[in-house]
Amino acid sequence: MIIVDKNTIAEYLSDYLPKFSQQEIKDLIEIPPQDLNFSYAFPCFQLAKVKKKSPHLIAKELEEQLELPEYLEVIEANGPYLNFKIKPQPLLEQIFALKEKYGRIYEEIGINQIKSSKIVIEYPAPNTNKPLHLGHVRNMLLGRTLSKCLKYKGDIVFDVNLNNDRGIHICKSMYAYKNWGNNKEPDIKSDHFVGEFYVKYNEMEKKNSKIIEEVYDLLRLWE
């Protein structure tokens, strides 16, 4: 099975770039913008320092020298970059061969195995002084997706959700309630109730910016 990744491209290019190690070449390889429709890109700026030529010219010369391997569809110079497009067939073969194990390919075939890392992912950690909104839902989905992907890869992941109910933002709501709440009892959802006083505080601060000092005093007393 051919594994087409940065290692593959670096090994392939190393035959044409003897003054650079395979690792040095790999470290230079980039993922090009999606709209360019290429799999990998190799910038020729570092080569320009060695060859004493413009990176544009080096990219063009490499394009002419390189023999197209079976796993690549095209090699194309674009300015100072040499772009590579992988044939879809090898990738599809990997996916169908590994099935649900695809994505753990290095674990399955024993190449460049990476030790498990311990990773903390904090999400969604919403403010408790205002209602949740669509942005929080987005962060929940992103955090959960990232967590599951890393766990599947073999990492040890700690999912942490900080209930952010301490700090200056809460003190602003407290200050507003203390000064303009008139001992009002909640007649709506609690997060909406607290959120209204957060908005009230910001309205009043625009009229008198000095009240922020009193809010910080309140925060220091609380802490």
Residue pairs with C-beta under 8 A, 6 or more apart in sequence:
1 93
1 94
1 97
1 109
2 8
2 70
2 71
2 90
2 93
3 94
3 105
3 109
3 111
4 39
4 71
4 72
4 86
4 90
4 91
6 26
6 29
6 40
7 22
7 26
7 111
7 112
8 71
9 25
9 26
9 29
9 40
9 42
9 84
10 22
10 23
10 25
10 26
10 29
11 22
12 69
13 25
13 42
14 20
14 21
14 22
14 25
16 62
16 65
16 66
17 25
17 47
19 50
20 46
20 47
25 42
28 42
28 43
28 46
29 40
29 41
29 42
30 40
30 41
30 42
30 43
31 39
31 40
31 41
32 38
32 39
32 40
32 41
32 81
32 83
36 78
36 83
37 85
38 76
38 83
38 84
38 85
39 84
39 85
39 86
40 83
40 84
40 86
41 81
41 82
41 83
41 84
42 81
42 82
42 83
42 84
43 55
43 80
43 81
44 55
44 56
44 58
44 59
44 62
44 80
44 81
44 82
45 55
45 80
47 53
47 55
47 58
48 54
48 55
48 58
48 80
51 58
53 61
54 80
55 79
55 80
56 77
56 79
56 80
58 80
59 77
59 78
59 79
59 80
59 81
59 82
60 77
62 77
62 82
63 75
63 76
63 77
63 82
66 75
68 74
68 75
70 87
71 86
71 87
71 90
72 84
72 85
72 86
72 87
73 85
73 86
73 87
73 88
74 83
74 84
74 85
75 82
75 83
75 84
75 85
76 82
76 83
76 85
77 83
94 102
94 105
95 102
98 104
98 105
98 108
101 108
103 149
103 152
103 153
104 152
104 153
104 154
106 112
106 113
106 114
107 113
107 153
107 154
114 154
116 154
116 155
116 156
117 155
117 156
118 155
118 156
118 158
119 150
119 155
119 156
119 157
119 158
120 157
120 158
120 160
121 143
121 146
121 147
121 150
121 157
121 158
121 159
121 160
122 143
122 160
122 161
122 162
123 139
123 140
123 142
123 143
123 144
123 159
123 160
123 161
124 136
124 139
124 140
124 143
124 161
125 161
125 162
125 163
125 164
126 132
126 136
126 164
127 164
127 169
128 163
128 164
128 165
128 170
128 191
128 194
129 165
129 169
129 170
129 172
129 173
129 191
129 194
129 195
129 198
130 191
130 194
130 195
130 198
131 189
131 191
131 192
131 195
132 191
143 159
144 159
147 157
147 159
150 157
151 157
166 222
166 223
167 219
168 215
168 216
168 219
169 198
171 215
171 216
171 218
171 219
171 222
172 197
172 198
172 201
172 202
172 215
173 194
173 195
173 197
173 198
173 201
174 197
174 218
175 201
175 211
175 214
175 215
175 218
176 197
176 198
176 200
176 201
176 204
177 184
177 197
179 204
180 197
180 200
180 204
181 197
186 193
187 193
188 196
201 211
201 215
204 211
205 211
205 212
